Amino acid sequence: MSRLHRDLPGCRSVLFGDTGTGIVLRACADADLRQEDHDSCMDDAADWLGPNAEQLGALVFGTDSGDARVSEAILLDGSELRVFRRYGENSCDVICVRSGETAGAVQVSNALRLLVNSDG
């Protein structure tokens, strides 16, 4: 996580947490980010990758969407990029990257995919 925080362009934080409980288990972040910022990011991860996301997906994409779970979400909010990646199909564990560099969405996504696959 420290390497991602250091090496990804514009990276402000890398978090590891549990979307089921909403708890941030580990964080590597810029000094100006507070626990409240990390908690908010984990809340977003739970919204986009948790059980409610599956129900929302069924509503948006119809009942024929199957049991597939969302494994990654990429959010662009103004000048901020947030990428959430689930560890495994049925896992509540998630890694989150918050960046001020919105042009690097693909790079961040690829880095998280590689990290998750190497740990799994």
OpenMM code with the backbone's topology and positions (N, CA, C; nanometers):
from openmm import Vec3, app, unit

residues = "MET SER ARG LEU HIS ARG ASP LEU PRO GLY CYS ARG SER VAL LEU PHE GLY ASP THR GLY THR GLY ILE VAL LEU ARG ALA CYS ALA ASP ALA ASP LEU ARG GLN GLU ASP HIS ASP SER CYS MET ASP ASP ALA ALA ASP TRP LEU GLY PRO ASN ALA GLU GLN LEU GLY ALA LEU VAL PHE GLY THR ASP SER GLY ASP ALA ARG VAL SER GLU ALA ILE LEU LEU ASP GLY SER GLU LEU ARG VAL PHE ARG ARG TYR GLY GLU ASN SER CYS ASP VAL ILE CYS VAL ARG SER GLY GLU THR ALA GLY ALA VAL GLN VAL SER ASN ALA LEU ARG LEU LEU VAL ASN SER ASP GLY".split()
positions = [
    Vec3(0.0811, -0.1185, 0.0000),
    Vec3(0.0000, 0.0000, 0.0000),
    Vec3(0.0860, 0.1256, 0.0000),
    Vec3(0.1929, 0.1212, 0.0743),
    Vec3(0.2829, 0.2374, 0.0774),
    Vec3(0.3428, 0.2637, -0.0592),
    Vec3(0.3763, 0.1557, -0.1305),
    Vec3(0.4333, 0.1717, -0.2641),
    Vec3(0.3316, 0.2345, -0.3590),
    Vec3(0.2067, 0.1914, -0.3531),
    Vec3(0.1028, 0.2508, -0.4366),
    Vec3(0.0873, 0.3987, -0.4051),
    Vec3(0.0825, 0.4320, -0.2774),
    Vec3(0.0670, 0.5715, -0.2358),
    Vec3(0.1816, 0.6562, -0.2888),
    Vec3(0.2996, 0.6016, -0.2845),
    Vec3(0.4189, 0.6736, -0.3293),
    Vec3(0.4277, 0.6817, -0.4817),
    Vec3(0.3939, 0.5722, -0.5524),
    Vec3(0.4236, 0.5630, -0.6956),
    Vec3(0.3105, 0.6066, -0.7891),
    Vec3(0.1860, 0.6033, -0.7441),
    Vec3(0.0772, 0.6428, -0.8334),
    Vec3(0.0692, 0.7956, -0.8415),
    Vec3(0.0660, 0.8506, -0.9616),
    Vec3(0.0612, 0.9963, -0.9776),
    Vec3(-0.0602, 1.0579, -0.9080),
    Vec3(-0.0352, 1.1561, -0.8248),
    Vec3(-0.1426, 1.2295, -0.7581),
    Vec3(-0.2128, 1.1540, -0.6471),
    Vec3(-0.1619, 1.0367, -0.6079),
    Vec3(-0.2287, 0.9551, -0.5069),
    Vec3(-0.2303, 1.0280, -0.3725),
    Vec3(-0.3491, 1.0378, -0.3130),
    Vec3(-0.3640, 1.1015, -0.1826),
    Vec3(-0.3791, 0.9997, -0.0714),
    Vec3(-0.4417, 0.8833, -0.1040),
    Vec3(-0.4545, 0.7808, -0.0011),
    Vec3(-0.4795, 0.6445, -0.0636),
    Vec3(-0.4365, 0.5424, 0.0103),
    Vec3(-0.4662, 0.4029, -0.0218),
    Vec3(-0.5191, 0.3432, 0.1073),
    Vec3(-0.6400, 0.2888, 0.1000),
    Vec3(-0.7044, 0.2325, 0.2177),
    Vec3(-0.7360, 0.0857, 0.1956),
    Vec3(-0.7335, 0.0103, 0.3034),
    Vec3(-0.7804, -0.1273, 0.3025),
    Vec3(-0.8859, -0.1360, 0.4104),
    Vec3(-1.0029, -0.1915, 0.3758),
    Vec3(-1.1081, -0.1988, 0.4749),
    Vec3(-1.2122, -0.3041, 0.4435),
    Vec3(-1.3164, -0.3023, 0.5228),
    Vec3(-1.4237, -0.4001, 0.5160),
    Vec3(-1.5545, -0.3277, 0.4853),
    Vec3(-1.6140, -0.3561, 0.3688),
    Vec3(-1.7390, -0.2896, 0.3312),
    Vec3(-1.8570, -0.3388, 0.4154),
    Vec3(-1.8456, -0.4569, 0.4735),
    Vec3(-1.9535, -0.5087, 0.5571),
    Vec3(-1.9682, -0.4311, 0.6870),
    Vec3(-1.8563, -0.3947, 0.7458),
    Vec3(-1.8582, -0.3205, 0.8726),
    Vec3(-1.8309, -0.1720, 0.8527),
    Vec3(-1.7756, -0.1357, 0.7375),
    Vec3(-1.7400, 0.0040, 0.7113),
    Vec3(-1.6135, 0.0479, 0.7819),
    Vec3(-1.5348, -0.0476, 0.8281),
    Vec3(-1.4147, -0.0155, 0.9053),
    Vec3(-1.2928, -0.0083, 0.8147),
    Vec3(-1.2149, 0.0984, 0.8316),
    Vec3(-1.0853, 0.1128, 0.7650),
    Vec3(-0.9847, 0.0368, 0.8495),
    Vec3(-0.9228, -0.0656, 0.7903),
    Vec3(-0.8293, -0.1495, 0.8641),
    Vec3(-0.6851, -0.1010, 0.8544),
    Vec3(-0.6543, -0.0344, 0.7427),
    Vec3(-0.5181, 0.0165, 0.7230),
    Vec3(-0.5254, 0.1328, 0.6260),
    Vec3(-0.4392, 0.2335, 0.6475),
    Vec3(-0.4382, 0.3502, 0.5600),
    Vec3(-0.2965, 0.4020, 0.5412),
    Vec3(-0.2650, 0.4373, 0.4172),
    Vec3(-0.1437, 0.5120, 0.3838),
    Vec3(-0.1945, 0.6376, 0.3136),
    Vec3(-0.1679, 0.7532, 0.3718),
    Vec3(-0.2312, 0.8738, 0.3187),
    Vec3(-0.1467, 0.9978, 0.3412),
    Vec3(-0.1797, 1.1007, 0.2634),
    Vec3(-0.1191, 1.2313, 0.2834),
    Vec3(-0.1540, 1.2805, 0.4238),
    Vec3(-0.0653, 1.3601, 0.4814),
    Vec3(-0.0799, 1.4043, 0.6202),
    Vec3(-0.2044, 1.4903, 0.6431),
    Vec3(-0.2551, 1.5581, 0.5398),
    Vec3(-0.3699, 1.6457, 0.5602),
    Vec3(-0.5040, 1.5724, 0.5611),
    Vec3(-0.5051, 1.4429, 0.5312),
    Vec3(-0.6290, 1.3652, 0.5359),
    Vec3(-0.6508, 1.3116, 0.6772),
    Vec3(-0.7764, 1.3208, 0.7231),
    Vec3(-0.8116, 1.2789, 0.8587),
    Vec3(-0.8874, 1.1468, 0.8550),
    Vec3(-0.9125, 1.0902, 0.9719),
    Vec3(-0.9882, 0.9655, 0.9822),
    Vec3(-1.1266, 0.9808, 0.9196),
    Vec3(-1.1871, 1.0975, 0.9350),
    Vec3(-1.3192, 1.1225, 0.8772),
    Vec3(-1.3157, 1.1103, 0.7248),
    Vec3(-1.2052, 1.1524, 0.6633),
    Vec3(-1.1888, 1.1396, 0.5187),
    Vec3(-1.1813, 0.9920, 0.4788),
    Vec3(-1.1096, 0.9142, 0.5575),
    Vec3(-1.0976, 0.7707, 0.5313),
    Vec3(-1.2332, 0.7008, 0.5496),
    Vec3(-1.3043, 0.7378, 0.6551),
    Vec3(-1.4356, 0.6785, 0.6800),
    Vec3(-1.5329, 0.7101, 0.5671),
    Vec3(-1.5282, 0.8323, 0.5170),
    Vec3(-1.6146, 0.8726, 0.4057),
    Vec3(-1.5831, 0.7921, 0.2799),
    Vec3(-1.4555, 0.7709, 0.2550),
    Vec3(-1.4133, 0.6912, 0.1394),
    Vec3(-1.4622, 0.5474, 0.1541),
    Vec3(-1.4537, 0.4913, 0.2755),
    Vec3(-1.5008, 0.3549, 0.2981),
    Vec3(-1.6524, 0.3469, 0.2843),
    Vec3(-1.7230, 0.4512, 0.3262),
    Vec3(-1.8682, 0.4554, 0.3062),
    Vec3(-1.9016, 0.4502, 0.1572),
    Vec3(-1.8253, 0.5246, 0.0766),
    Vec3(-1.8464, 0.5218, -0.0687),
    Vec3(-1.8187, 0.3826, -0.1253),
    Vec3(-1.7136, 0.3187, -0.0767),
    Vec3(-1.6818, 0.1833, -0.1227),
    Vec3(-1.7962, 0.0881, -0.0902),
    Vec3(-1.8522, 0.1002, 0.0297),
    Vec3(-1.9637, 0.0145, 0.0690),
    Vec3(-2.0864, 0.0422, -0.0177),
    Vec3(-2.1097, 0.1697, -0.0507),
    Vec3(-2.2224, 0.2046, -0.1373),
    Vec3(-2.2088, 0.1424, -0.2755),
    Vec3(-2.0869, 0.1426, -0.3298),
    Vec3(-2.0667, 0.0983, -0.4674),
    Vec3(-2.0344, -0.0501, -0.4809),
    Vec3(-1.9812, -0.1121, -0.3740),
    Vec3(-1.9434, -0.2536, -0.3831),
    Vec3(-2.0169, -0.3425, -0.2833),
    Vec3(-2.0959, -0.2850, -0.1950),
    Vec3(-2.1661, -0.3616, -0.0938),
    Vec3(-2.2974, -0.4188, -0.1430),
    Vec3(-2.3757, -0.4768, -0.0527),
    Vec3(-2.5029, -0.5413, -0.0893),
    Vec3(-2.6015, -0.4466, -0.1568),
    Vec3(-2.6043, -0.3200, -0.1157),
    Vec3(-2.6963, -0.2250, -0.1784),
    Vec3(-2.6627, -0.2017, -0.3245),
    Vec3(-2.5357, -0.2130, -0.3592),
    Vec3(-2.4945, -0.1949, -0.4988),
    Vec3(-2.5528, -0.3046, -0.5862),
    Vec3(-2.5614, -0.4254, -0.5340),
    Vec3(-2.6195, -0.5364, -0.6101),
    Vec3(-2.7673, -0.5112, -0.6364),
    Vec3(-2.8391, -0.4608, -0.5353),
    Vec3(-2.9807, -0.4308, -0.5521),
    Vec3(-2.9992, -0.3171, -0.6515),
    Vec3(-2.9152, -0.2149, -0.6418),
    Vec3(-2.9217, -0.1042, -0.7357),
    Vec3(-2.8917, -0.1520, -0.8773),
    Vec3(-2.7918, -0.2382, -0.8917),
    Vec3(-2.7592, -0.2930, -1.0226),
    Vec3(-2.8754, -0.3696, -1.0828),
    Vec3(-2.9462, -0.4455, -0.9991),
    Vec3(-3.0624, -0.5205, -1.0479),
    Vec3(-3.1716, -0.4256, -1.0937),
    Vec3(-3.1898, -0.3146, -1.0217),
    Vec3(-3.2902, -0.2162, -1.0626),
    Vec3(-3.2526, -0.1472, -1.1930),
    Vec3(-3.1254, -0.1113, -1.2051),
    Vec3(-3.0798, -0.0376, -1.3236),
    Vec3(-3.0715, -0.1289, -1.4448),
    Vec3(-3.0161, -0.2493, -1.4264),
    Vec3(-2.9897, -0.3363, -1.5401),
    Vec3(-3.0953, -0.4449, -1.5595),
    Vec3(-3.1938, -0.4500, -1.4724),
    Vec3(-3.3003, -0.5477, -1.4869),
    Vec3(-3.2740, -0.6739, -1.4077),
    Vec3(-3.3761, -0.7549, -1.3959),
    Vec3(-3.3649, -0.8760, -1.3147),
    Vec3(-3.2812, -0.9831, -1.3808),
    Vec3(-3.2496, -0.9682, -1.5089),
    Vec3(-3.1698, -1.0677, -1.5793),
    Vec3(-3.0200, -1.0449, -1.5627),
    Vec3(-2.9814, -0.9565, -1.4717),
    Vec3(-2.8398, -0.9252, -1.4545),
    Vec3(-2.7641, -1.0375, -1.3849),
    Vec3(-2.8337, -1.1373, -1.3332),
    Vec3(-2.7675, -1.2519, -1.2700),
    Vec3(-2.7168, -1.2196, -1.1317),
    Vec3(-2.6335, -1.3084, -1.0803),
    Vec3(-2.5792, -1.2920, -0.9463),
    Vec3(-2.4411, -1.2283, -0.9464),
    Vec3(-2.3992, -1.1754, -1.0604),
    Vec3(-2.2653, -1.1169, -1.0690),
    Vec3(-2.2535, -0.9990, -0.9734),
    Vec3(-2.1429, -0.9957, -0.8997),
    Vec3(-2.1169, -0.8853, -0.8075),
    Vec3(-2.0191, -0.7890, -0.8722),
    Vec3(-2.0376, -0.6646, -0.8422),
    Vec3(-1.9466, -0.5619, -0.8908),
    Vec3(-1.8134, -0.5793, -0.8184),
    Vec3(-1.7037, -0.5848, -0.8932),
    Vec3(-1.5730, -0.6029, -0.8299),
    Vec3(-1.4924, -0.4742, -0.8252),
    Vec3(-1.5336, -0.3743, -0.9046),
    Vec3(-1.4588, -0.2492, -0.9074),
    Vec3(-1.5518, -0.1339, -0.9401),
    Vec3(-1.5251, -0.0206, -0.8784),
    Vec3(-1.5983, 0.1023, -0.9098),
    Vec3(-1.4977, 0.2149, -0.9246),
    Vec3(-1.5186, 0.2979, -1.0262),
    Vec3(-1.4326, 0.4140, -1.0505),
    Vec3(-1.5216, 0.5372, -1.0481),
    Vec3(-1.4913, 0.6300, -0.9574),
    Vec3(-1.5701, 0.7514, -0.9429),
    Vec3(-1.4856, 0.8733, -0.9736),
    Vec3(-1.5388, 0.9615, -1.0546),
    Vec3(-1.4766, 1.0905, -1.0807),
    Vec3(-1.5682, 1.1969, -1.0221),
    Vec3(-1.5147, 1.2740, -0.9300),
    Vec3(-1.5931, 1.3770, -0.8632),
    Vec3(-1.5148, 1.5071, -0.8702),
    Vec3(-1.5473, 1.5883, -0.9695),
    Vec3(-1.4718, 1.7119, -0.9891),
    Vec3(-1.3297, 1.6800, -1.0283),
    Vec3(-1.2352, 1.7174, -0.9445),
    Vec3(-1.0941, 1.6921, -0.9742),
    Vec3(-1.0395, 1.5741, -0.8952),
    Vec3(-1.1282, 1.4930, -0.8394),
    Vec3(-1.0836, 1.3787, -0.7597),
    Vec3(-1.1277, 1.2474, -0.8228),
    Vec3(-1.0373, 1.1516, -0.8165),
    Vec3(-1.0621, 1.0155, -0.8641),
    Vec3(-1.0620, 0.9230, -0.7436),
    Vec3(-1.1618, 0.8344, -0.7372),
    Vec3(-1.1634, 0.7307, -0.6346),
    Vec3(-1.1879, 0.5972, -0.7050),
    Vec3(-1.1025, 0.5004, -0.6735),
    Vec3(-1.1147, 0.3666, -0.7318),
    Vec3(-1.1258, 0.2673, -0.6166),
    Vec3(-1.2287, 0.1823, -0.6232),
    Vec3(-1.2537, 0.0806, -0.5223),
    Vec3(-1.2442, -0.0559, -0.5888),
    Vec3(-1.1707, -0.1471, -0.5282),
    Vec3(-1.1534, -0.2814, -0.5854),
    Vec3(-1.1746, -0.3853, -0.4768),
    Vec3(-1.2630, -0.4802, -0.5025),
    Vec3(-1.2943, -0.5879, -0.4088),
    Vec3(-1.1864, -0.6969, -0.4165),
    Vec3(-1.1540, -0.7564, -0.2991),
    Vec3(-1.0645, -0.8721, -0.2928),
    Vec3(-1.1510, -0.9972, -0.3051),
    Vec3(-1.1561, -1.0560, -0.4212),
    Vec3(-1.2337, -1.1781, -0.4402),
    Vec3(-1.3812, -1.1512, -0.4610),
    Vec3(-1.4474, -1.2447, -0.5261),
    Vec3(-1.5868, -1.2280, -0.5660),
    Vec3(-1.6823, -1.2106, -0.4489),
    Vec3(-1.6634, -1.2859, -0.3430),
    Vec3(-1.7553, -1.2807, -0.2296),
    Vec3(-1.6975, -1.2108, -0.1076),
    Vec3(-1.5891, -1.1409, -0.1261),
    Vec3(-1.5209, -1.0764, -0.0145),
    Vec3(-1.5797, -0.9393, 0.0160),
    Vec3(-1.5793, -0.9048, 0.1436),
    Vec3(-1.6157, -0.7690, 0.1861),
    Vec3(-1.4916, -0.6806, 0.1935),
    Vec3(-1.3735, -0.7414, 0.1802),
    Vec3(-1.2493, -0.6646, 0.1843),
    Vec3(-1.2340, -0.5846, 0.0563),
    Vec3(-1.1887, -0.4612, 0.0721),
    Vec3(-1.1754, -0.3726, -0.0428),
    Vec3(-1.0521, -0.2853, -0.0256),
    Vec3(-0.9917, -0.2507, -0.1363),
    Vec3(-0.8826, -0.1537, -0.1367),
    Vec3(-0.9322, -0.0314, -0.2131),
    Vec3(-0.9015, 0.0849, -0.1608),
    Vec3(-0.9512, 0.2102, -0.2172),
    Vec3(-0.8334, 0.3044, -0.2417),
    Vec3(-0.8353, 0.3690, -0.3576),
    Vec3(-0.7352, 0.4709, -0.3886),
    Vec3(-0.8072, 0.6018, -0.4147),
    Vec3(-0.7576, 0.7055, -0.3525),
    Vec3(-0.8095, 0.8419, -0.3728),
    Vec3(-0.6972, 0.9235, -0.4339),
    Vec3(-0.7269, 0.9882, -0.5453),
    Vec3(-0.6224, 1.0595, -0.6180),
    Vec3(-0.6736, 1.1934, -0.6693),
    Vec3(-0.5850, 1.2895, -0.6780),
    Vec3(-0.6164, 1.4177, -0.7391),
    Vec3(-0.5862, 1.4172, -0.8873),
    Vec3(-0.5329, 1.3084, -0.9361),
    Vec3(-0.4936, 1.2938, -1.0772),
    Vec3(-0.6012, 1.2122, -1.1483),
    Vec3(-0.7015, 1.2802, -1.2048),
    Vec3(-0.8146, 1.2087, -1.2645),
    Vec3(-0.7791, 1.1401, -1.3960),
    Vec3(-0.6723, 1.1806, -1.4591),
    Vec3(-0.6347, 1.1194, -1.5872),
    Vec3(-0.5771, 0.9795, -1.5681),
    Vec3(-0.5456, 0.9405, -1.4449),
    Vec3(-0.4808, 0.8118, -1.4208),
    Vec3(-0.5745, 0.6992, -1.3831),
    Vec3(-0.7024, 0.7059, -1.4186),
    Vec3(-0.7992, 0.6036, -1.3772),
    Vec3(-0.7587, 0.4645, -1.4231),
    Vec3(-0.7148, 0.4513, -1.5462),
    Vec3(-0.6768, 0.3196, -1.5978),
    Vec3(-0.5525, 0.2684, -1.5252),
    Vec3(-0.4553, 0.3554, -1.5020),
    Vec3(-0.3336, 0.3166, -1.4314),
    Vec3(-0.3655, 0.2700, -1.2886),
    Vec3(-0.4515, 0.3419, -1.2190),
    Vec3(-0.4887, 0.3037, -1.0828),
    Vec3(-0.5638, 0.1706, -1.0844),
    Vec3(-0.6585, 0.1568, -1.1760),
    Vec3(-0.7351, 0.0333, -1.1883),
    Vec3(-0.6440, -0.0864, -1.2136),
    Vec3(-0.5504, -0.0710, -1.3044),
    Vec3(-0.4559, -0.1796, -1.3344),
    Vec3(-0.3685, -0.2131, -1.2142),
    Vec3(-0.3222, -0.1113, -1.1425),
    Vec3(-0.2380, -0.1346, -1.0249),
    Vec3(-0.3151, -0.2108, -0.9170),
    Vec3(-0.4408, -0.1752, -0.8952),
    Vec3(-0.5212, -0.2455, -0.7953),
    Vec3(-0.5522, -0.3881, -0.8381),
    Vec3(-0.5800, -0.4081, -0.9669),
    Vec3(-0.6059, -0.5430, -1.0178),
    Vec3(-0.4833, -0.6314, -0.9952),
    Vec3(-0.3650, -0.5777, -1.0259),
    Vec3(-0.2415, -0.6542, -1.0061),
    Vec3(-0.2174, -0.6848, -0.8579),
    Vec3(-0.2434, -0.5879, -0.7730),
    Vec3(-0.2247, -0.6073, -0.6289),
    Vec3(-0.3198, -0.7159, -0.5777),
    Vec3(-0.4444, -0.7068, -0.6123),
    Vec3(-0.5442, -0.8042, -0.5660),
    Vec3(-0.5112, -0.9438, -0.6189),
    Vec3(-0.4749, -0.9525, -0.7454),
    Vec3(-0.4422, -1.0835, -0.8038),
    Vec3(-0.3163, -1.1440, -0.7435),
    Vec3(-0.2187, -1.0605, -0.7094),
    Vec3(-0.0953, -1.1133, -0.6513),
    Vec3(-0.1160, -1.1590, -0.5071),
    Vec3(-0.2111, -1.0955, -0.4363),
    Vec3(-0.2411, -1.1342, -0.2980),
    Vec3(-0.3333, -1.2548, -0.2923),
    Vec3(-0.4140, -1.2737, -0.3990),
    Vec3(-0.5133, -1.3819, -0.3982),
    Vec3(-0.4501, -1.5071, -0.4395),
] * unit.nanometer
topology = app.Topology()
chain = topology.addChain("A")
for resn in residues:
    res = topology.addResidue(resn, chain)
    for name in ("N", "CA", "C"):
        topology.addAtom(name, app.Element.getBySymbol(name[0]), res)
